[in-house]
Amino acid sequence: MITTPEHDQRIAKMFFASVYPHYLTKIEKKGRTLDELHQVMQWLTGFTPKKIEALIEENVTLEQFFKQATLNQNAHLIKGVICGYRIEDITTPLTQQVRYLDKLVDELAKGRKMEKILRSEK
């Protein structure tokens, strides 16, 4: 799916520190833990909880956040619709990566089992 340049720029310029509390609130409301959120984020990005904290303190944008990330080799297995967009059809890499994270957080909040969230080749 083609996103507009304005949409992609808005996502790129968002600060990770402004998005992170929303992820945490979303999963905690559903009985999931900070450790589980960090596990999901580490699987996708390679960032340890300590690195995530440092990136929040540095006030990095989502663009800077994903530039520093080492995306999991199985991230392409994340499929489905999030925020009205089919993830596998998003053509802008950064927007797709942000939606990968959104989808994983959404699945965590919905109570999906961790081994299903942390995808692996079969």
C-alpha angles and dihedrals in degrees: 000000000000116000121198120258088241091055092049092048092049090054093045093053097047114111116242089219089061094050100042097070089054091054090050094047091048095053096039091054087060095048098260123132140239088243090057091049090051091048091055092046092047091050091053101038108019090237118141118219088257091054091047089054091049091051090051090051091048088053093225122183120241087255091056091042094057094040087062094043126098100217115221112256089234096052088106087069090069105103138162140071124308126168089356095303128108101232098214090054097053108114101194108084097212093047089049092050092050089049090050088059092044090052094049091050090048092052091048091052091049090058099251114164115263094236089058094046093050095061124207134182111267 
